[in-house]
C-alpha cells in the first residue's frame, strides 16, 4: 500500500489538480490518487479495496461504496476517472464488475465528481505510448512517471494509477486543444 499520511499531507498548491483513478472490480477495486502540477505528477495514495468472496454481493458493493466515499473525503480529488468495462468471455463476471462500476460511479457522483471513462487501450496508449502494452510495461511507466522506487502492487493498484495518469494527461491535452481552437 502506498499512502501519504493525511496528517502529513500539506494542502495542495492552488495550481494542482488531484485525480482519483479507479480500476473497478467486485473482489478487488484498485484506486490511486495522483496530483498533477503542470507536467509534474506525484502519488498521494495507491492501494486496493478488497471484499470477501463469500460475502453477499450487496454487502460487497457496500464496502466498495464506503471505501471510495472515504477516499473522496480524505483526499478531496477534483476529478475522477475509471477504466471502461472490458467484456470478457464470462458474461457473469462482466455483470458483477458492471455492478461494481455502478456503485463506484454513485460514490463519485455523491462526492461531487464527474467521471471520465477510458478504454484499456486508451490508458495504455496514454501511459506507454503503445495501446498494446502489457501489464509490466504499464507498471514500469507508472513507476517512472510517478518517480516511485517500485511498481505499485497489486496490479489493480498500478492499473488505477495508470487510469489517473491517463486522465490527467488526456484532460490537459483536451483543454489545451480547446483553447487553441478558440484562438
PADRENNU-665691 format. One record per atom (N, C-alpha, C): y, x, z. Coordinates in pm, 1 decimal, always signed. Each point is the difference from the previous one (the first is absolute). Layout:
REM residues N
+----------+----------+----------+
!    north !     east !       up !
+----------+----------+----------+
!        Y !        X !        Z !
...
+----------+----------+----------+
REM end
This chain:
REM residues 183
+----------+----------+----------+
!    north !     east !       up !
+----------+----------+----------+
!   -118.4 !    +84.8 !     +0.0 !
!   +118.4 !    -84.8 !     +0.0 !
!   +123.1 !    +88.2 !     +0.0 !
!    +92.3 !    -29.8 !    -86.9 !
!   +126.6 !    +71.1 !     -4.5 !
!   +105.8 !   -100.3 !    +36.4 !
!    +64.6 !    +21.8 !   +113.4 !
!   +100.8 !    -94.1 !    +43.3 !
!   +105.4 !    +72.1 !    +80.9 !
!   +125.2 !    -22.2 !    -34.4 !
!   +108.8 !    +55.0 !    +77.4 !
!    +19.2 !    -90.9 !   +120.5 !
!    +14.2 !    +59.9 !   +116.6 !
!    +20.8 !    -80.2 !   +120.5 !
!   +131.1 !    -76.2 !    -11.9 !
!     -2.9 !   -128.5 !    +28.9 !
!   +117.9 !    -85.9 !    -12.2 !
!   +114.6 !    +55.5 !    +83.5 !
!    -29.4 !    +48.4 !   +121.6 !
!   +105.2 !    +50.7 !    +87.9 !
!    +61.5 !   +128.4 !    -54.3 !
!    -76.1 !    +75.2 !    -79.6 !
!    +48.9 !   +125.3 !    -55.1 !
!    +66.6 !    -18.9 !   -135.5 !
!     -9.5 !   -120.1 !    -53.3 !
!    +51.1 !    -26.0 !   -133.2 !
!   +150.3 !    -23.8 !     +4.6 !
!    +79.0 !    +91.3 !    -60.2 !
!   +144.4 !    -24.3 !     -3.0 !
!    +30.0 !   -116.2 !    -94.8 !
!   +116.4 !    -64.0 !    +18.6 !
!    +32.9 !   -107.0 !    -93.8 !
!     +9.1 !    +58.0 !   -141.5 !
!    -45.6 !    -74.3 !    -99.4 !
!     +4.0 !    +53.9 !   -136.1 !
!   +143.9 !    +16.8 !    -47.7 !
!    +25.1 !   +100.5 !    -83.3 !
!   +133.7 !    +16.3 !    -57.2 !
!    +38.2 !   -123.8 !    -80.7 !
!   +128.4 !    -24.2 !    -12.8 !
!    +45.9 !   -121.3 !    -68.4 !
!    -39.5 !     -2.4 !   -147.5 !
!    -22.5 !   +117.2 !    -59.4 !
!    -38.0 !     +4.3 !   -141.4 !
!   -152.1 !     +1.8 !    -20.0 !
!    -75.2 !    -20.7 !   +106.2 !
!   -146.2 !     +3.6 !     -8.0 !
!    -55.9 !   -136.5 !    -36.4 !
!   -112.8 !     +3.4 !    -71.8 !
!    -76.9 !   -120.5 !    -30.1 !
!   -136.3 !    +16.5 !    +64.7 !
!    -45.3 !   -102.6 !    +69.5 !
!   -130.9 !     +4.8 !    +64.6 !
!    -88.0 !   -106.3 !    -63.7 !
!   -116.4 !    +45.7 !    -47.9 !
!    -93.1 !    -91.5 !    -66.7 !
!   -134.4 !     +0.1 !    +71.4 !
!    -58.3 !   -117.7 !    +10.4 !
!   -133.6 !    -18.3 !    +54.8 !
!    -95.0 !    -20.4 !   -117.7 !
!    -96.1 !    +92.4 !    -15.8 !
!   -100.8 !    -11.1 !   -104.5 !
!   -129.3 !    -51.5 !    +59.5 !
!    -65.9 !    -89.9 !    -71.2 !
!   -123.0 !    -61.0 !    +51.0 !
!   -110.5 !     +6.9 !   -104.2 !
!   -116.6 !    +45.4 !    +45.1 !
!   -122.6 !     -4.4 !    -79.3 !
!    -86.3 !   -107.4 !    +66.3 !
!     -3.5 !   -122.2 !    -56.3 !
!    -62.1 !   -112.4 !    +70.1 !
!   -152.5 !     +2.5 !     -1.8 !
!    -55.5 !    -59.5 !   +101.8 !
!   -143.5 !    -16.3 !    +13.3 !
!    -27.3 !    -89.8 !   +118.5 !
!   -123.4 !    -41.4 !    +16.1 !
!    -35.2 !    -83.9 !   +114.4 !
!    -49.9 !    +85.2 !   +116.4 !
!    -83.2 !    +98.3 !    -29.0 !
!    -51.6 !    +88.0 !   +104.6 !
!   +101.0 !   +107.4 !    +36.8 !
!    +68.9 !    +52.9 !   -101.6 !
!    +96.3 !   +107.9 !    +20.6 !
!   +124.7 !    -27.9 !    -82.8 !
!   +115.6 !     +0.4 !    +65.9 !
!   +128.8 !    -10.8 !    -67.9 !
!    +71.1 !   +132.9 !    +20.8 !
!    +23.5 !    +71.2 !   -108.9 !
!    +76.3 !   +123.5 !     +9.9 !
!   +148.0 !    -32.5 !     +2.4 !
!    +75.6 !    +74.5 !    +81.1 !
!   +145.1 !    -18.9 !     +0.2 !
!    +68.6 !   +135.3 !    +10.6 !
!   +120.4 !     +4.5 !    -52.3 !
!    +80.9 !   +120.8 !     +7.3 !
!   +146.3 !    -39.7 !     -0.7 !
!    +75.8 !    +63.4 !    +86.6 !
!   +144.2 !    -20.8 !     +3.8 !
!    +63.1 !   +130.8 !    -45.6 !
!    +72.5 !     -6.9 !   -111.1 !
!    +59.2 !   +119.5 !    -60.0 !
!   +150.8 !    -20.4 !    -11.3 !
!    +73.8 !   +104.7 !    +35.8 !
!   +145.0 !     -3.6 !    -11.4 !
!    +43.0 !    +86.5 !   -117.8 !
!    +91.0 !    -54.2 !    -80.1 !
!    +58.1 !    +74.4 !   -111.9 !
!   +148.2 !    +19.4 !    +27.8 !
!    +42.1 !   +121.3 !    -20.8 !
!   +142.7 !    +32.4 !    +10.7 !
!    +32.1 !    +81.3 !   -124.3 !
!    +57.2 !    -67.9 !    -98.6 !
!    +14.2 !    +61.5 !   -131.2 !
!   -139.9 !    +18.7 !    -56.8 !
!    -31.2 !   +121.0 !    -44.2 !
!   -134.6 !    +26.4 !    -52.1 !
!    -92.7 !    +57.0 !   +106.8 !
!    +49.6 !    +16.2 !   +121.7 !
!    -78.7 !    +54.2 !   +111.3 !
!    -81.0 !   -111.9 !    +66.4 !
!   -131.1 !    +20.4 !     +9.7 !
!    -88.4 !    -98.3 !    +63.1 !
!    -54.8 !    +55.8 !   +130.0 !
!    -14.4 !    -87.4 !   +101.0 !
!    -63.6 !    +42.5 !   +124.8 !
!    -82.1 !   -114.8 !    +58.1 !
!   -108.2 !    +38.5 !    +64.9 !
!    -93.3 !    -95.9 !    +58.5 !
!    +44.1 !    -37.0 !   +141.5 !
!     +5.2 !   -129.9 !    +27.0 !
!    +27.2 !    -46.4 !   +135.8 !
!   -128.4 !    -45.5 !    +68.9 !
!    -90.8 !    -59.2 !    -76.2 !
!   -127.6 !    -45.6 !    +55.5 !
!   -100.1 !    -15.1 !   -114.0 !
!   -126.0 !    +21.1 !    +32.2 !
!   -105.0 !    -15.0 !    -99.9 !
!   -132.7 !    -14.3 !    +73.6 !
!    -65.9 !   -113.8 !    -17.3 !
!   -125.2 !    -24.9 !    +70.2 !
!    -65.5 !   -123.3 !    -61.5 !
!    -96.1 !    -56.8 !    +71.9 !
!    -68.9 !   -120.6 !    -44.4 !
!     -7.1 !   -101.6 !   +113.2 !
!     -9.3 !   -124.2 !    -40.4 !
!    -31.6 !   -110.1 !    +91.2 !
!   -144.0 !    -35.6 !    -33.1 !
!    -86.6 !     +0.7 !   +100.0 !
!   -140.6 !    -32.5 !    -24.6 !
!    -37.1 !   -129.4 !    +71.9 !
!    -97.2 !    -68.7 !    -58.3 !
!    -50.7 !   -122.5 !    +62.4 !
!   -152.2 !     +9.0 !     +8.6 !
!    -58.3 !    -51.1 !   +108.6 !
!   -145.9 !     +4.7 !    +15.5 !
!    -72.5 !    -85.7 !   -103.4 !
!   -102.5 !    +56.4 !    -60.8 !
!    -74.3 !    -67.2 !   -106.6 !
!    -62.4 !   -132.3 !    +44.6 !
!    -44.4 !     -9.4 !   +122.8 !
!    -69.0 !   -121.2 !    +45.3 !
!    +94.8 !   -107.5 !    +52.2 !
!   +128.7 !    +30.0 !     +3.5 !
!    +99.0 !    -96.1 !    +48.5 !
!    +24.2 !   -106.8 !   -108.0 !
!    +22.3 !   -125.2 !    +40.2 !
!    +31.3 !   -104.2 !    -99.1 !
!   +124.7 !    +37.4 !    -81.9 !
!     -0.2 !    -37.6 !   -127.0 !
!   +106.7 !    +36.8 !    -91.8 !
!   +137.8 !    -39.5 !    +52.1 !
!    +13.1 !   -118.1 !    +54.8 !
!   +131.5 !    -45.3 !    +48.1 !
!    +56.2 !    +95.8 !   +105.0 !
!    -85.0 !    +48.7 !    +89.9 !
!    +46.2 !    +92.7 !   +103.6 !
!    +32.5 !   +137.0 !    -59.8 !
!    -75.6 !    +40.9 !   -100.0 !
!    +28.6 !   +126.9 !    -67.4 !
!   +137.0 !     -6.9 !    -68.1 !
!    +27.0 !   -111.5 !    -65.6 !
!   +129.1 !    -17.8 !    -66.0 !
!   +113.9 !     -2.2 !   +101.4 !
!    -26.6 !    -55.4 !   +116.3 !
!   +100.5 !     -2.5 !   +107.3 !
!    +32.5 !   +141.9 !    +46.8 !
!   -100.8 !    +85.3 !    +12.6 !
!    +20.8 !   +139.3 !    +40.0 !
!    +87.6 !    +71.2 !   -103.7 !
!    -27.6 !    -24.1 !   -127.1 !
!    +79.0 !    +61.5 !   -107.7 !
!   +145.0 !    -47.2 !     +8.0 !
!    +19.0 !   -130.0 !    +15.3 !
!   +135.2 !    -56.1 !     +8.0 !
!    +77.6 !    +59.3 !   +117.6 !
!    -63.3 !     +0.7 !   +116.8 !
!    +68.0 !    +50.9 !   +120.0 !
!    +29.9 !   +149.9 !    -11.1 !
!    -93.2 !    +76.0 !    -57.1 !
!    +21.7 !   +143.7 !    -16.3 !
!   +116.2 !    +30.0 !    -92.8 !
!     +5.0 !    -69.1 !   -113.1 !
!   +110.0 !    +21.6 !    -94.0 !
!   +132.9 !    -48.1 !    +57.8 !
!     -2.0 !   -111.3 !    +71.6 !
!   +122.5 !    -50.7 !    +62.3 !
!    +55.7 !   +100.1 !   +100.7 !
!    -88.6 !    +62.9 !    +75.4 !
!    +43.0 !   +100.7 !    +97.7 !
!    +61.4 !   +121.5 !    -70.7 !
!    -59.6 !    +41.6 !   -111.4 !
!    +55.5 !   +112.4 !    -76.5 !
!   +140.9 !    -30.1 !    -49.8 !
!    +21.8 !   -121.8 !    -45.8 !
!   +131.2 !    -39.7 !    -51.4 !
!   +104.2 !     +6.3 !   +110.7 !
!    -34.7 !    -47.8 !   +118.5 !
!    +92.4 !     +4.0 !   +113.8 !
!    +26.0 !   +144.3 !    +43.5 !
!   -104.3 !    +81.6 !     +0.9 !
!    +12.2 !   +138.2 !    +47.4 !
!    +81.0 !    +87.6 !    -95.3 !
!    -30.2 !     -5.2 !   -128.7 !
!    +61.5 !    +93.7 !    -95.8 !
!   +113.0 !    -58.3 !    -82.7 !
!    +17.8 !   -131.1 !     +3.9 !
!   +108.5 !    -67.7 !    -69.6 !
!    +16.2 !    +41.3 !   -147.4 !
!   -107.1 !    -10.6 !    -77.7 !
!    +13.9 !    +33.5 !   -142.2 !
!    +92.0 !   -100.3 !    -70.0 !
!    +69.1 !    +48.0 !   -101.9 !
!    +84.4 !    -89.3 !    -79.8 !
!    -74.9 !    -51.1 !   -122.1 !
!   -111.4 !    +67.6 !    -34.1 !
!    -73.8 !    -31.1 !   -121.3 !
!   -149.4 !     +5.8 !    +29.4 !
!    -77.3 !    -71.9 !    -80.0 !
!   -145.3 !     +3.0 !    +15.0 !
!    -66.2 !     -5.1 !   -136.9 !
!   -115.5 !    +63.0 !     -8.3 !
!    -76.2 !     +0.3 !   -124.5 !
!   -147.9 !     -6.5 !    +33.0 !
!    -73.9 !    -58.3 !    -93.2 !
!   -142.3 !    -18.4 !    +21.5 !
!    -74.6 !    +24.4 !   -130.4 !
!   -121.3 !    +51.9 !    +13.6 !
!    -83.7 !    +17.2 !   -117.9 !
!    -50.1 !   -136.7 !    -44.5 !
!     +9.0 !    -25.0 !   -131.2 !
!    -51.7 !   -125.2 !    -54.1 !
!   -151.1 !     -3.7 !    +14.7 !
!    -52.3 !   -119.2 !     +6.0 !
!   -143.6 !    -18.2 !    +14.1 !
!    -70.7 !    +46.9 !   -126.5 !
!    -94.7 !    +88.6 !    +19.0 !
!    -81.4 !    +49.0 !   -110.8 !
!   -129.7 !    -78.2 !     +3.8 !
!    -28.2 !    -76.4 !   -104.4 !
!   -118.9 !    -82.7 !     -0.6 !
!   -123.6 !    +83.4 !    -28.5 !
!    -78.7 !    +14.8 !   +102.1 !
!   -126.2 !    +72.4 !    -13.0 !
!   -106.6 !    -97.3 !    -48.7 !
!   -122.1 !    +50.1 !     -8.6 !
!   -110.4 !    -83.9 !    -46.1 !
!    -38.3 !   -105.5 !   +102.6 !
!    +29.0 !    +26.0 !   +127.6 !
!    -38.1 !    -90.9 !   +106.3 !
!   +112.9 !   -100.4 !    +25.0 !
!    -17.1 !   -123.2 !    -45.1 !
!   +102.9 !   -103.1 !    +13.5 !
!    +26.9 !    -34.6 !   +145.8 !
!   -104.1 !     +2.4 !    +83.5 !
!    +19.3 !    -33.3 !   +141.5 !
!    +91.0 !   +102.1 !    +67.1 !
!    -21.4 !   +128.1 !    -28.3 !
!    +85.7 !   +104.1 !    +55.6 !
!   +143.8 !    -19.3 !    -48.2 !
!    +16.4 !    -29.1 !   -128.0 !
!   +133.6 !    -21.5 !    -55.3 !
!    +69.7 !   -116.9 !    +69.5 !
!    -74.9 !   -105.0 !    +32.5 !
!    +60.5 !   -115.4 !    +66.6 !
!    +44.8 !    +33.7 !   +141.5 !
!    -81.4 !    +72.4 !    +75.6 !
!    +40.7 !    +33.2 !   +137.3 !
!   +115.6 !    +99.3 !     -0.2 !
!     +0.7 !    +94.7 !    -93.5 !
!   +113.5 !    +92.0 !    -10.4 !
!   +125.2 !    -78.9 !    -38.3 !
!    -15.0 !    -99.6 !    -86.1 !
!   +112.3 !    -86.2 !    -36.5 !
!    +56.2 !    -73.6 !   +120.5 !
!    -87.9 !    -42.2 !    +90.0 !
!    +47.0 !    -66.0 !   +121.6 !
!    +76.8 !    +98.5 !    +88.3 !
!    -49.2 !   +123.0 !     +8.9 !
!    +69.6 !   +103.0 !    +78.4 !
!   +136.2 !    +30.4 !    -62.1 !
!     +6.5 !     +3.5 !   -132.6 !
!   +128.5 !    +22.5 !    -68.7 !
!    +97.4 !   -112.5 !    +33.3 !
!    -50.1 !   -123.9 !     +0.1 !
!    +85.8 !   -113.7 !    +31.4 !
!    +56.0 !     +8.8 !   +140.7 !
!    -83.3 !    +38.4 !    +94.2 !
!    +45.6 !    +14.9 !   +138.8 !
!   +102.1 !   +113.5 !    +10.3 !
!    -24.9 !   +109.3 !    -72.3 !
!    +95.1 !   +111.7 !     +0.1 !
!   +133.5 !    -45.1 !    -58.3 !
!     -4.1 !    -75.9 !   -109.5 !
!   +123.7 !    -50.2 !    -60.6 !
!    +75.1 !    -91.6 !    +95.7 !
!    -74.6 !    -82.5 !    +73.1 !
!    +62.6 !    -88.9 !    +97.9 !
!    +69.2 !    +81.2 !   +109.6 !
!    -66.3 !   +102.7 !    +51.2 !
!    +61.0 !    +84.4 !   +103.6 !
!   +127.3 !    +65.1 !    -53.2 !
!     -4.7 !    +48.2 !   -123.1 !
!   +117.6 !    +64.6 !    -59.8 !
!   +112.4 !   -101.5 !    -20.5 !
!    -33.1 !   -117.5 !    -51.9 !
!   +101.6 !   -103.9 !    -21.8 !
!    +61.2 !    -44.3 !   +132.6 !
!    -83.7 !    -18.3 !   +102.1 !
!    +51.5 !    -39.0 !   +131.6 !
!    +85.6 !   +111.0 !    +61.2 !
!    -23.7 !   +124.7 !    -41.7 !
!    +81.5 !   +112.5 !    +45.0 !
!   +125.5 !    +18.6 !    -83.4 !
!    +24.4 !    -91.3 !    -94.8 !
!   +120.5 !     +5.3 !    -81.2 !
!     -7.4 !    +95.9 !   -118.1 !
!   -120.7 !    +40.9 !    -37.0 !
!    -16.5 !    +97.1 !   -108.1 !
!    -51.3 !    -66.0 !   -127.3 !
!    +53.5 !    +42.1 !   -112.7 !
!    -59.0 !    -39.9 !   -126.9 !
!   -113.1 !    +98.8 !    -28.0 !
!    -91.3 !    -38.0 !    -85.1 !
!   -118.0 !    +81.9 !    -25.9 !
!     -7.2 !    +35.8 !   -147.6 !
!     -1.6 !   +129.4 !    -27.9 !
!    -24.1 !    +46.9 !   -136.0 !
!   -149.2 !    +27.4 !    -11.8 !
!    -56.7 !    -27.4 !   -116.6 !
!   -143.0 !    +21.7 !    -20.7 !
!    -20.5 !    +94.6 !   -117.5 !
!    -95.2 !    +90.8 !    +17.0 !
!    -29.1 !    +99.5 !   -102.3 !
!   -150.5 !     +7.0 !    -23.1 !
!    -38.7 !    +19.9 !   -124.5 !
!   -141.6 !    +16.0 !    -32.3 !
!    -44.1 !   +140.3 !    +42.7 !
!   -130.5 !    +19.1 !    +19.3 !
!    -47.7 !   +134.5 !    +32.4 !
!    +44.6 !   +104.2 !   -104.3 !
!     -0.6 !    -38.4 !   -126.6 !
!    +40.9 !    +92.9 !   -106.5 !
!   +148.1 !    +36.6 !    +13.6 !
!    +85.9 !    -97.5 !    +30.5 !
!   +142.9 !    +27.7 !    +17.9 !
!    +22.8 !    +94.9 !   +117.8 !
!    -74.7 !    -20.3 !   +107.2 !
!    +15.0 !    +84.4 !   +119.3 !
!    -41.4 !   +143.0 !    -32.5 !
!   -114.7 !    +14.4 !    -64.2 !
!    -47.5 !   +134.0 !    -36.6 !
!    +98.8 !    +68.7 !    -94.3 !
!    +52.0 !    -73.9 !    -95.8 !
!    +96.4 !    +55.1 !    -96.0 !
!   +126.0 !    +47.2 !    +72.6 !
!    +50.7 !    -81.9 !    +92.5 !
!   +123.6 !    +33.8 !    +71.0 !
!    -16.7 !   +120.2 !    +91.4 !
!   -117.5 !    +16.0 !    +58.1 !
!    -22.0 !   +106.5 !    +98.3 !
!    -48.5 !   +129.6 !    -64.4 !
!    -89.0 !    -11.4 !    -99.0 !
!    -59.0 !   +121.5 !    -58.8 !
!    +46.6 !    +29.0 !   -141.8 !
!    +58.4 !   -100.6 !    -66.1 !
!    +36.8 !    +16.9 !   -139.7 !
!   -112.8 !    -36.6 !    -94.8 !
!   -113.4 !    -44.1 !    +55.2 !
!   -117.1 !    -35.0 !    -81.1 !
!    -65.6 !   -124.7 !    +57.2 !
!     -2.3 !   -108.0 !    -79.3 !
!    -53.6 !   -127.7 !    +46.1 !
!   -148.8 !     -2.2 !    +25.0 !
!    -72.1 !   +104.0 !    -44.2 !
!   -144.3 !     +7.2 !    +21.9 !
!    -37.8 !    +99.4 !   +107.4 !
!    +96.2 !    +39.4 !    +83.8 !
!    -27.0 !    +98.9 !   +105.6 !
!   -105.5 !    -51.7 !    +97.3 !
!    -77.5 !    +93.6 !    +57.0 !
!    -99.3 !    -40.4 !   +100.1 !
!    +61.7 !     +4.4 !   +140.0 !
!    -76.7 !    -48.5 !    +98.7 !
!    +50.6 !     -8.0 !   +137.7 !
!    +44.7 !   +135.6 !    +54.1 !
!    -73.5 !   +105.6 !    -32.6 !
!    +37.4 !   +133.7 !    +48.6 !
!   +134.4 !    +44.2 !    -55.7 !
!    +23.0 !    -26.7 !   -128.6 !
!   +127.3 !    +37.1 !    -61.8 !
!   +115.3 !    -78.7 !    +62.0 !
!    -20.3 !   -128.9 !    +21.7 !
!   +103.6 !    -83.1 !    +61.7 !
!    +28.1 !    +48.8 !   +141.7 !
!   -105.8 !    +23.3 !    +77.1 !
!    +17.0 !    +47.1 !   +137.5 !
!    +74.5 !   +132.5 !     +7.1 !
!    -33.7 !    +90.7 !    -89.9 !
!    +66.7 !   +130.5 !     -0.6 !
!   +147.4 !    -13.1 !    -36.2 !
!    +32.7 !    -85.9 !    -94.6 !
!   +141.0 !    -20.1 !    -35.0 !
!    +76.1 !    -68.4 !   +113.4 !
!    -64.6 !    -91.6 !    +71.8 !
!    +62.7 !    -61.1 !   +117.3 !
!    +32.2 !   +109.9 !   +101.0 !
!    -95.6 !    +87.9 !    +24.0 !
!    +21.0 !   +111.4 !    +93.7 !
!   +118.6 !    +86.4 !    -42.2 !
!     +4.8 !    +33.8 !   -128.3 !
!   +106.6 !    +86.0 !    -51.8 !
!   +135.8 !    -70.3 !     +5.9 !
!     +6.1 !   -123.3 !    -49.1 !
!   +127.6 !    -71.9 !     -5.6 !
!    +58.6 !    -28.0 !   +138.3 !
!    -88.1 !    -21.9 !    +97.9 !
!    +46.8 !    -29.1 !   +136.2 !
!     +2.8 !   +125.0 !    +88.5 !
!    -32.9 !   +114.8 !    -59.7 !
!     +1.4 !   +129.1 !    +71.0 !
!    -86.7 !     -4.7 !   +126.5 !
!   -122.0 !    -50.5 !    -15.2 !
!    -94.1 !    -10.7 !   +111.0 !
!    -93.4 !   +120.5 !     -1.9 !
!    -59.8 !    +30.5 !   +114.0 !
!    -94.7 !   +111.4 !     +6.6 !
!   -138.1 !    -40.2 !    -49.5 !
!    -28.4 !   -131.0 !     -0.2 !
!   -130.5 !    -48.6 !    -45.2 !
!    +16.8 !   -136.1 !    -66.5 !
!    -96.7 !    -37.1 !    -80.2 !
!     -2.4 !   -132.2 !    -63.5 !
!    -24.4 !   -103.6 !   +108.6 !
!    +78.3 !   -108.1 !     +3.7 !
!    -23.9 !   -103.6 !   +101.6 !
!   -142.3 !    -54.5 !    -10.6 !
!    -59.8 !    -26.6 !   +113.1 !
!   -135.0 !    -55.9 !     +7.6 !
!     +5.4 !   -127.9 !    +80.3 !
!    -85.0 !    -96.5 !    -24.8 !
!    -95.6 !     -8.0 !   -109.4 !
!    +70.5 !    -23.7 !   -133.4 !
!    -79.5 !    -11.4 !   -107.7 !
!    +54.5 !    -18.0 !   -134.3 !
!    +94.6 !   -119.4 !     -8.9 !
!    -26.5 !   -105.4 !    +75.7 !
!    +83.8 !   -119.9 !     -5.0 !
!   +142.5 !    +31.5 !    +45.2 !
!    +14.9 !    +89.7 !    +98.2 !
!   +132.8 !    +40.2 !    +46.5 !
!    +70.7 !    +81.5 !   -107.9 !
!    -72.2 !    +93.0 !    -63.3 !
!    +58.2 !    +79.5 !   -108.7 !
!    +39.4 !    -90.4 !   -116.8 !
!    -83.4 !    -99.4 !    -29.9 !
!    +31.2 !    -94.1 !   -107.5 !
!   +127.2 !    -78.6 !    +32.3 !
!    +16.8 !    -39.8 !   +125.7 !
!   +120.4 !    -73.0 !    +40.7 !
!   +124.2 !    +89.0 !    -13.7 !
!    -14.3 !   +129.2 !    +32.2 !
!   +111.5 !    +93.1 !    -17.0 !
!    +36.3 !    +10.6 !   -147.8 !
!   -100.5 !     +1.8 !    -85.6 !
!    +25.0 !     +4.8 !   -145.1 !
!    +73.7 !   -125.8 !    -45.9 !
!    -34.2 !   -115.2 !    +56.5 !
!    +67.7 !   -125.2 !    -34.1 !
!   +147.9 !     +9.0 !    +39.1 !
!    +27.3 !    +49.8 !   +120.4 !
!   +139.3 !    +12.5 !    +45.8 !
!    +77.6 !    +97.3 !    -88.2 !
!    -60.6 !   +113.4 !    -33.5 !
!    +65.4 !    +98.9 !    -86.6 !
!    +26.9 !    -61.5 !   -137.3 !
!    -97.8 !    -66.1 !    -54.8 !
!    +15.0 !    -66.8 !   -129.7 !
!   +118.8 !    -95.1 !     +4.3 !
!     +5.6 !    -81.1 !   +103.1 !
!   +108.2 !    -98.4 !    +10.0 !
!   +136.5 !    +67.0 !    +11.8 !
!    +11.3 !    +96.3 !    +89.6 !
!   +130.0 !    +64.5 !    +19.8 !
!    +48.3 !    +65.9 !   -128.6 !
!    -89.5 !    +65.7 !    -71.4 !
!    +38.5 !    +65.4 !   -125.1 !
!    +24.5 !   -100.4 !   -111.8 !
!    -83.6 !   -101.7 !    -10.6 !
!    +14.0 !   -100.1 !   -106.0 !
!   +124.8 !    -84.2 !    +20.5 !
!    +25.2 !    -41.7 !   +122.3 !
!   +118.1 !    -82.0 !    +29.3 !
!   +128.0 !    +79.6 !    -25.9 !
!     +0.4 !   +127.7 !    +33.9 !
!   +116.6 !    +85.1 !    -26.3 !
!    +22.8 !    +12.9 !   -149.3 !
!   -106.6 !    +24.3 !    -74.8 !
!     +9.3 !    +11.8 !   -145.1 !
!    +53.1 !   -129.7 !    -61.8 !
!    -53.5 !   -113.1 !    +44.2 !
!    +42.1 !   -130.3 !    -54.1 !
!   +147.5 !    -26.3 !    +30.3 !
!    +44.6 !    +33.3 !   +120.6 !
!   +140.3 !    -20.3 !    +36.9 !
!    +91.4 !    +89.0 !    -83.8 !
!    -39.6 !   +124.7 !    -20.3 !
!    +79.4 !    +91.6 !    -82.0 !
!     +5.5 !    -47.0 !   -145.2 !
!   -112.7 !    -49.6 !    -51.4 !
!     -4.8 !    -50.0 !   -136.4 !
!    +91.0 !   -121.2 !    -16.0 !
!     -1.6 !    -88.4 !    +98.8 !
!    +85.2 !   -118.0 !     -4.4 !
!   +147.6 !    +40.5 !     +1.6 !
!    +35.6 !    +95.4 !    +86.4 !
!   +137.8 !    +49.8 !     +6.5 !
!    +41.4 !    +60.5 !   -134.5 !
!    -88.4 !    +76.7 !    -59.7 !
!    +28.1 !    +64.5 !   -127.8 !
!    +21.4 !   -104.1 !   -109.8 !
!    -82.3 !   -103.0 !     -2.4 !
!     +9.8 !   -103.0 !   -103.2 !
!   +126.1 !    -85.4 !    +15.1 !
!    +53.1 !     -9.6 !   +120.3 !
!   +122.4 !    -78.3 !    +23.8 !
!   +124.2 !    +77.1 !    -42.0 !
!     -9.3 !   +133.0 !     -2.5 !
!   +120.7 !    +79.0 !    -34.7 !
!    +15.6 !    +22.2 !   -146.7 !
+----------+----------+----------+
REM end
